[in-house]
Amino acid sequence: MEAFTPRLEIGVMASGKGTNFEALVNTYRSYDLNINISILIVNKANCEAINRAKQLSIPYLILDHKDFDTREDHEEEIIKALSKYNVELIVMAGWMRIVTSKFIDTYEGRLVNIHPSLLPSFKGMNAVEQALKAKVYISGCSVHLVNSRVDSGPILIQAAVPVLDNDNNSSLLVRIQEQEHRILPIGVYLAAKRLRLK
């Protein structure tokens, strides 16, 4: 893969364990692609991703959505933080909040999401549970650009995962997340190439 010139600054938004965030950091530190994860933004003070940011020496910011009167006010602070760090591309890696059209418009073509299903199947919350209830034989994960419709933006890359007879939410999710860690850095790279080639 070709390195970026000038350096690509990425911001990550997370609400949970931060394993995809860690996978991004480790992947880009392993390859000379001139990509820097410059800021992690979380919306919960007890978000486990914070500890990963500390271990990886990545700046982080806690912006708890409960401290803001509106979704727009919350996102305005996120935009300020991303601007401060000159972020060009934003990755929603387990960000468990739907963003507004204003936020999407601000970062049109620059907002990437990871979703635990083979889109367009099983959009929205509880995608793994949806797949199990539908009794599909194959599930997986998708990296896509974000648009105004939930989990409906252009797909950048996907990975398939077989659904086993004895699978439950936890066991299937573990295997899907293994693939998420593999394809998210690739999907983000592809999004960045699209952006830089405009």
MIDOSE-1310 file (N, C-alpha, C; in nm, 2 decimals, decimal comma, always signed):
residues 198
meaf	+0,08/-0,12/+0,00/+0,00/+0,00/+0,00/+0,09/+0,12/+0,00; +0,04/+0,23/-0,06/+0,11/+0,35/-0,08/+0,10/+0,44/+0,04; +0,21/+0,51/+0,08/+0,20/+0,60/+0,20/+0,14/+0,73/+0,15; +0,08/+0,80/+0,25/+0,01/+0,93/+0,23/+0,11/+1,04/+0,24
tprl	+0,09/+1,14/+0,15/+0,17/+1,27/+0,16/+0,07/+1,38/+0,13; +0,05/+1,47/+0,22/+0,10/+1,48/+0,36/+0,04/+1,37/+0,45; +0,09/+1,37/+0,57/+0,04/+1,26/+0,66/-0,11/+1,27/+0,68; -0,17/+1,15/+0,69/-0,31/+1,15/+0,72/-0,34/+1,14/+0,87
eigv	-0,42/+1,24/+0,91/-0,46/+1,24/+1,05/-0,60/+1,19/+1,07; -0,61/+1,09/+1,16/-0,74/+1,02/+1,18/-0,79/+1,04/+1,32; -0,92/+1,06/+1,34/-0,98/+1,07/+1,47/-1,07/+0,95/+1,48; -1,07/+0,89/+1,60/-1,16/+0,77/+1,63/-1,26/+0,81/+1,73
masg	-1,38/+0,76/+1,71/-1,49/+0,78/+1,80/-1,54/+0,64/+1,85; -1,54/+0,62/+1,99/-1,57/+0,49/+2,04/-1,66/+0,50/+2,17; -1,73/+0,40/+2,19/-1,82/+0,39/+2,31/-1,79/+0,27/+2,40; -1,71/+0,18/+2,35/-1,70/+0,05/+2,42/-1,56/+0,01/+2,45
kgtn	-1,52/-0,11/+2,42/-1,40/-0,17/+2,46/-1,28/-0,11/+2,39; -1,30/-0,07/+2,27/-1,19/+0,00/+2,19/-1,10/-0,10/+2,12; -1,14/-0,22/+2,10/-1,05/-0,32/+2,03/-1,03/-0,28/+1,88; -1,13/-0,23/+1,82/-1,11/-0,18/+1,68/-1,01/-0,06/+1,67
feal	-1,03/+0,03/+1,77/-0,94/+0,14/+1,78/-0,79/+0,09/+1,80; -0,77/-0,01/+1,88/-0,64/-0,06/+1,91/-0,58/-0,13/+1,78; -0,67/-0,20/+1,71/-0,63/-0,26/+1,58/-0,58/-0,16/+1,48; -0,65/-0,05/+1,47/-0,61/+0,06/+1,38/-0,48/+0,11/+1,41
vnty	-0,46/+0,14/+1,54/-0,33/+0,20/+1,59/-0,22/+0,10/+1,56; -0,23/-0,02/+1,60/-0,12/-0,12/+1,58/-0,09/-0,15/+1,43; -0,20/-0,15/+1,35/-0,18/-0,18/+1,21/-0,10/-0,06/+1,14; -0,14/+0,06/+1,17/-0,08/+0,17/+1,11/+0,06/+0,20/+1,16
rsyd	+0,09/+0,16/+1,28/+0,23/+0,17/+1,34/+0,32/+0,06/+1,28; +0,26/-0,05/+1,23/+0,34/-0,16/+1,18/+0,38/-0,14/+1,03; +0,31/-0,05/+0,96/+0,33/-0,02/+0,82/+0,37/+0,13/+0,80; +0,46/+0,15/+0,71/+0,50/+0,29/+0,69/+0,41/+0,36/+0,59
lnin	+0,29/+0,39/+0,64/+0,18/+0,45/+0,55/+0,16/+0,60/+0,58; +0,24/+0,65/+0,67/+0,23/+0,80/+0,71/+0,08/+0,83/+0,76; +0,03/+0,74/+0,84/-0,11/+0,76/+0,90/-0,09/+0,77/+1,05; -0,16/+0,87/+1,11/-0,15/+0,89/+1,25/-0,29/+0,89/+1,31
isil	-0,31/+0,81/+1,42/-0,43/+0,82/+1,49/-0,41/+0,94/+1,59; -0,47/+1,05/+1,57/-0,43/+1,17/+1,65/-0,52/+1,19/+1,77; -0,64/+1,14/+1,77/-0,73/+1,16/+1,89/-0,83/+1,05/+1,90; -0,86/+1,01/+2,02/-0,98/+0,92/+2,05/-1,08/+1,00/+2,12
ivnk	-1,20/+1,00/+2,08/-1,31/+1,07/+2,15/-1,41/+0,96/+2,20; -1,44/+0,96/+2,32/-1,54/+0,87/+2,38/-1,65/+0,94/+2,44; -1,77/+0,88/+2,45/-1,89/+0,95/+2,51/-1,93/+0,89/+2,65; -1,84/+0,81/+2,70/-1,86/+0,75/+2,84/-1,73/+0,76/+2,92
ance	-1,74/+0,80/+3,04/-1,62/+0,81/+3,13/-1,56/+0,68/+3,16; -1,65/+0,57/+3,16/-1,60/+0,44/+3,19/-1,57/+0,35/+3,07; -1,56/+0,42/+2,96/-1,53/+0,35/+2,83/-1,39/+0,28/+2,84; -1,39/+0,15/+2,81/-1,26/+0,08/+2,82/-1,16/+0,12/+2,71
ainr	-1,21/+0,19/+2,61/-1,11/+0,24/+2,51/-1,01/+0,34/+2,56; -1,05/+0,40/+2,67/-0,96/+0,50/+2,73/-0,83/+0,44/+2,78; -0,85/+0,32/+2,84/-0,73/+0,25/+2,89/-0,64/+0,21/+2,77; -0,70/+0,17/+2,66/-0,62/+0,14/+2,55/-0,54/+0,26/+2,49
akql	-0,61/+0,38/+2,49/-0,55/+0,50/+2,45/-0,43/+0,53/+2,54; -0,45/+0,52/+2,67/-0,34/+0,54/+2,76/-0,22/+0,45/+2,73; -0,24/+0,32/+2,71/-0,14/+0,23/+2,69/-0,07/+0,26/+2,55; -0,14/+0,31/+2,46/-0,09/+0,34/+2,33/-0,03/+0,48/+2,31
sipy	-0,04/+0,56/+2,42/+0,00/+0,70/+2,42/-0,07/+0,78/+2,31; -0,20/+0,76/+2,30/-0,29/+0,84/+2,21/-0,37/+0,94/+2,29; -0,37/+1,06/+2,25/-0,46/+1,16/+2,32/-0,60/+1,12/+2,32; -0,67/+1,14/+2,43/-0,82/+1,10/+2,43/-0,90/+1,22/+2,49
lild	-1,02/+1,22/+2,46/-1,11/+1,32/+2,52/-1,25/+1,25/+2,55; -1,29/+1,28/+2,67/-1,42/+1,23/+2,72/-1,53/+1,34/+2,70; -1,62/+1,31/+2,61/-1,73/+1,41/+2,59/-1,86/+1,33/+2,61; -1,90/+1,32/+2,74/-2,02/+1,25/+2,77/-2,15/+1,32/+2,72
hkdf	-2,22/+1,24/+2,64/-2,34/+1,30/+2,58/-2,44/+1,35/+2,68; -2,44/+1,29/+2,80/-2,54/+1,32/+2,90/-2,51/+1,46/+2,96; -2,39/+1,52/+2,93/-2,36/+1,65/+2,98/-2,41/+1,76/+2,89; -2,47/+1,72/+2,78/-2,52/+1,82/+2,68/-2,67/+1,82/+2,67
dtre	-2,73/+1,94/+2,64/-2,87/+1,95/+2,63/-2,92/+1,88/+2,50; -2,85/+1,89/+2,40/-2,89/+1,84/+2,27/-2,78/+1,76/+2,20; -2,82/+1,67/+2,11/-2,73/+1,60/+2,03/-2,64/+1,69/+1,95; -2,70/+1,80/+1,90/-2,62/+1,90/+1,82/-2,51/+1,96/+1,90
dhee	-2,55/+2,00/+2,03/-2,45/+2,06/+2,12/-2,33/+1,96/+2,14; -2,36/+1,84/+2,16/-2,26/+1,74/+2,18/-2,17/+1,72/+2,06; -2,23/+1,72/+1,95/-2,15/+1,70/+1,83/-2,07/+1,82/+1,79; -2,12/+1,94/+1,83/-2,04/+2,06/+1,81/-1,91/+2,06/+1,88
eiik	-1,91/+2,00/+2,00/-1,78/+1,99/+2,08/-1,69/+1,88/+2,02; -1,75/+1,78/+1,96/-1,67/+1,68/+1,89/-1,60/+1,74/+1,77; -1,68/+1,82/+1,69/-1,62/+1,88/+1,58/-1,51/+1,98/+1,61; -1,52/+2,05/+1,72/-1,41/+2,14/+1,77/-1,29/+2,06/+1,80
alsk	-1,31/+1,94/+1,87/-1,19/+1,86/+1,91/-1,12/+1,80/+1,78; -1,20/+1,76/+1,69/-1,15/+1,70/+1,56/-1,07/+1,81/+1,49; -1,12/+1,93/+1,49/-1,06/+2,04/+1,42/-0,92/+2,07/+1,48; -0,92/+2,07/+1,61/-0,80/+2,11/+1,69/-0,69/+2,01/+1,65
ynve	-0,72/+1,89/+1,62/-0,62/+1,79/+1,59/-0,60/+1,77/+1,44; -0,66/+1,86/+1,36/-0,65/+1,86/+1,21/-0,69/+1,73/+1,15; -0,79/+1,67/+1,21/-0,84/+1,54/+1,16/-0,90/+1,55/+1,02; -0,86/+1,46/+0,94/-0,91/+1,46/+0,80/-1,01/+1,35/+0,78
livm	-1,00/+1,24/+0,85/-1,09/+1,12/+0,84/-1,13/+1,07/+0,98; -1,26/+1,04/+0,99/-1,31/+1,00/+1,12/-1,36/+0,86/+1,11; -1,32/+0,78/+1,21/-1,36/+0,64/+1,22/-1,45/+0,62/+1,34; -1,58/+0,57/+1,31/-1,67/+0,54/+1,42/-1,65/+0,39/+1,45
agwm	-1,57/+0,36/+1,55/-1,53/+0,22/+1,59/-1,60/+0,18/+1,71; -1,73/+0,14/+1,69/-1,81/+0,11/+1,81/-1,87/+0,23/+1,88; -1,90/+0,33/+1,80/-1,96/+0,45/+1,84/-2,11/+0,42/+1,85; -2,17/+0,42/+1,97/-2,31/+0,37/+1,98/-2,41/+0,48/+1,99
rivt	-2,39/+0,58/+1,90/-2,49/+0,68/+1,89/-2,51/+0,72/+1,74; -2,63/+0,74/+1,70/-2,66/+0,79/+1,57/-2,62/+0,94/+1,56; -2,55/+0,97/+1,45/-2,51/+1,11/+1,44/-2,61/+1,19/+1,35; -2,61/+1,32/+1,37/-2,71/+1,40/+1,30/-2,66/+1,43/+1,16
skfi	-2,76/+1,48/+1,08/-2,73/+1,51/+0,94/-2,63/+1,62/+0,93; -2,62/+1,71/+1,02/-2,53/+1,82/+1,02/-2,38/+1,76/+1,04; -2,37/+1,66/+1,13/-2,24/+1,60/+1,15/-2,19/+1,53/+1,02; -2,29/+1,46/+0,96/-2,26/+1,38/+0,84/-2,22/+1,48/+0,73
dtye	-2,29/+1,59/+0,71/-2,27/+1,68/+0,61/-2,13/+1,75/+0,63; -2,09/+1,77/+0,76/-1,97/+1,84/+0,79/-1,85/+1,75/+0,74; -1,87/+1,62/+0,75/-1,76/+1,52/+0,72/-1,80/+1,43/+0,60; -1,87/+1,49/+0,51/-1,92/+1,40/+0,39/-1,80/+1,34/+0,32
grlv	-1,81/+1,20/+0,31/-1,71/+1,13/+0,25/-1,59/+1,10/+0,34; -1,59/+1,15/+0,46/-1,48/+1,14/+0,55/-1,52/+1,06/+0,68; -1,63/+1,00/+0,68/-1,68/+0,94/+0,80/-1,70/+0,79/+0,78; -1,62/+0,71/+0,85/-1,62/+0,56/+0,82/-1,68/+0,49/+0,95
nihp	-1,76/+0,38/+0,92/-1,82/+0,30/+1,03/-1,79/+0,16/+1,01; -1,78/+0,08/+1,12/-1,77/-0,07/+1,11/-1,90/-0,12/+1,17; -1,96/-0,22/+1,10/-2,08/-0,28/+1,14/-2,08/-0,43/+1,14; -2,13/-0,50/+1,24/-2,11/-0,65/+1,25/-2,22/-0,73/+1,18
sllp	-2,23/-0,70/+1,05/-2,31/-0,78/+0,96/-2,26/-0,76/+0,82; -2,31/-0,85/+0,73/-2,28/-0,83/+0,59/-2,39/-0,74/+0,53; -2,37/-0,61/+0,54/-2,47/-0,52/+0,49/-2,50/-0,54/+0,34; -2,62/-0,52/+0,29/-2,73/-0,45/+0,36/-2,81/-0,53/+0,45
sfkg	-2,77/-0,65/+0,48/-2,85/-0,73/+0,58/-2,82/-0,69/+0,72; -2,93/-0,69/+0,81/-2,92/-0,67/+0,95/-2,85/-0,54/+0,99; -2,92/-0,43/+0,95/-2,88/-0,30/+0,98/-2,92/-0,27/+1,13; -2,86/-0,16/+1,18/-2,90/-0,11/+1,31/-2,85/-0,19/+1,43
mnav	-2,91/-0,18/+1,54/-2,87/-0,24/+1,67/-2,89/-0,39/+1,66; -2,81/-0,46/+1,75/-2,82/-0,61/+1,77/-2,81/-0,69/+1,64; -2,72/-0,65/+1,55/-2,70/-0,72/+1,42/-2,67/-0,86/+1,43; -2,59/-0,90/+1,53/-2,55/-1,04/+1,55/-2,67/-1,12/+1,59
eqal	-2,75/-1,07/+1,69/-2,87/-1,13/+1,73/-2,97/-1,15/+1,61; -2,98/-1,04/+1,53/-3,07/-1,05/+1,41/-3,03/-1,16/+1,32; -2,90/-1,18/+1,30/-2,85/-1,29/+1,21/-2,88/-1,42/+1,27; -2,86/-1,44/+1,40/-2,90/-1,57/+1,46/-3,04/-1,60/+1,45
kakv	-3,13/-1,50/+1,47/-3,27/-1,52/+1,47/-3,32/-1,56/+1,32; -3,25/-1,50/+1,22/-3,28/-1,53/+1,09/-3,23/-1,66/+1,04; -3,15/-1,73/+1,12/-3,09/-1,86/+1,09/-3,01/-1,86/+0,96; -2,93/-1,75/+0,94/-2,85/-1,75/+0,82/-2,72/-1,84/+0,85
yisg	-2,66/-1,88/+0,74/-2,55/-1,97/+0,74/-2,42/-1,89/+0,74; -2,42/-1,77/+0,70/-2,31/-1,68/+0,69/-2,34/-1,54/+0,74; -2,26/-1,49/+0,83/-2,27/-1,35/+0,87/-2,14/-1,28/+0,84; -2,10/-1,18/+0,91/-1,98/-1,11/+0,89/-1,98/-0,97/+0,93
csvh	-1,90/-0,89/+0,87/-1,88/-0,75/+0,90/-1,86/-0,66/+0,78; -1,89/-0,53/+0,79/-1,88/-0,44/+0,68/-1,81/-0,31/+0,73; -1,72/-0,26/+0,65/-1,67/-0,12/+0,67/-1,74/-0,03/+0,56; -1,80/+0,08/+0,60/-1,87/+0,16/+0,50/-1,86/+0,31/+0,54
lvns	-1,88/+0,39/+0,44/-1,90/+0,53/+0,46/-2,03/+0,56/+0,52; -2,04/+0,66/+0,60/-2,17/+0,70/+0,67/-2,25/+0,80/+0,58; -2,38/+0,77/+0,57/-2,46/+0,87/+0,51/-2,58/+0,89/+0,60; -2,69/+0,96/+0,55/-2,80/+0,99/+0,63/-2,89/+0,88/+0,67
rvds	-2,88/+0,76/+0,61/-2,96/+0,65/+0,64/-2,87/+0,55/+0,72; -2,92/+0,49/+0,83/-2,84/+0,41/+0,92/-2,78/+0,29/+0,84; -2,65/+0,27/+0,85/-2,58/+0,15/+0,79/-2,61/+0,13/+0,64; -2,62/+0,24/+0,57/-2,66/+0,24/+0,43/-2,56/+0,30/+0,33
gpil	-2,45/+0,35/+0,39/-2,35/+0,42/+0,30/-2,28/+0,32/+0,21; -2,20/+0,37/+0,12/-2,12/+0,29/+0,03/-2,03/+0,20/+0,11; -2,03/+0,07/+0,07/-1,95/-0,03/+0,13/-1,80/-0,03/+0,08; -1,71/-0,03/+0,17/-1,57/-0,03/+0,13/-1,50/-0,16/+0,13
iqaa	-1,54/-0,25/+0,23/-1,48/-0,38/+0,24/-1,57/-0,46/+0,33; -1,58/-0,59/+0,31/-1,65/-0,69/+0,39/-1,58/-0,81/+0,42; -1,61/-0,88/+0,52/-1,56/-1,01/+0,55/-1,67/-1,11/+0,60; -1,67/-1,23/+0,54/-1,77/-1,33/+0,58/-1,72/-1,42/+0,69
vpvl	-1,82/-1,45/+0,78/-1,79/-1,54/+0,89/-1,90/-1,65/+0,89; -1,87/-1,78/+0,89/-1,97/-1,88/+0,90/-2,04/-1,88/+1,03; -2,17/-1,91/+1,03/-2,25/-1,92/+1,15/-2,26/-2,07/+1,19; -2,21/-2,11/+1,30/-2,21/-2,25/+1,34/-2,34/-2,29/+1,41
dndn	-2,36/-2,42/+1,41/-2,49/-2,47/+1,47/-2,50/-2,43/+1,62; -2,39/-2,43/+1,69/-2,39/-2,40/+1,83/-2,36/-2,26/+1,87; -2,36/-2,17/+1,77/-2,33/-2,03/+1,80/-2,44/-1,96/+1,88; -2,39/-1,87/+1,97/-2,48/-1,78/+2,04/-2,42/-1,64/+2,01
nssl	-2,49/-1,54/+2,07/-2,44/-1,40/+2,04/-2,29/-1,38/+2,07; -2,25/-1,43/+2,18/-2,11/-1,41/+2,22/-2,01/-1,48/+2,13; -2,03/-1,61/+2,10/-1,94/-1,68/+2,02/-1,93/-1,63/+1,88; -2,04/-1,59/+1,82/-2,04/-1,54/+1,68/-1,98/-1,40/+1,68
lvri	-2,01/-1,32/+1,78/-1,95/-1,18/+1,79/-1,80/-1,19/+1,80; -1,75/-1,28/+1,87/-1,60/-1,29/+1,89/-1,54/-1,32/+1,75; -1,59/-1,41/+1,67/-1,53/-1,44/+1,54/-1,55/-1,32/+1,44; -1,67/-1,25/+1,45/-1,69/-1,14/+1,37/-1,59/-1,03/+1,40
qeqe	-1,56/-1,01/+1,53/-1,47/-0,90/+1,57/-1,33/-0,93/+1,53; -1,29/-1,06/+1,52/-1,16/-1,09/+1,47/-1,15/-1,04/+1,33; -1,25/-1,05/+1,25/-1,25/-1,00/+1,11/-1,26/-0,85/+1,10; -1,33/-0,79/+1,20/-1,34/-0,65/+1,20/-1,20/-0,59/+1,22
hril	-1,12/-0,65/+1,31/-0,98/-0,60/+1,34/-0,90/-0,61/+1,21; -0,93/-0,71/+1,13/-0,85/-0,73/+1,01/-0,89/-0,63/+0,90; -1,02/-0,61/+0,88/-1,06/-0,53/+0,76/-1,08/-0,38/+0,79; -1,10/-0,34/+0,91/-1,12/-0,20/+0,94/-1,00/-0,11/+0,89
pigv	-0,87/-0,15/+0,93/-0,76/-0,07/+0,87/-0,76/-0,06/+0,72; -0,80/-0,17/+0,66/-0,80/-0,17/+0,51/-0,91/-0,08/+0,46; -1,03/-0,09/+0,52/-1,14/+0,00/+0,48/-1,11/+0,14/+0,50; -1,05/+0,18/+0,61/-1,02/+0,32/+0,63/-0,91/+0,37/+0,53
ylaa	-0,82/+0,28/+0,50/-0,72/+0,32/+0,40/-0,79/+0,34/+0,26; -0,88/+0,26/+0,23/-0,95/+0,28/+0,10/-1,03/+0,41/+0,10; -1,09/+0,44/+0,21/-1,17/+0,56/+0,22/-1,08/+0,68/+0,21; -0,96/+0,67/+0,27/-0,86/+0,78/+0,26/-0,81/+0,80/+0,12
krlr	-0,79/+0,69/+0,05/-0,75/+0,70/-0,09/-0,85/+0,77/-0,18; -0,98/+0,73/-0,16/-1,09/+0,80/-0,23/-1,09/+0,95/-0,20; -1,07/+0,98/-0,07/-1,07/+1,12/-0,03/-0,96/+1,20/-0,10; -0,84/+1,15/-0,09/-0,72/+1,21/-0,14/-0,72/+1,22/-0,30
lk	-0,79/+1,13/-0,36/-0,79/+1,13/-0,51/-0,90/+1,22/-0,57; -0,98/+1,28/-0,48/-1,09/+1,37/-0,53/-1,04/+1,48/-0,61
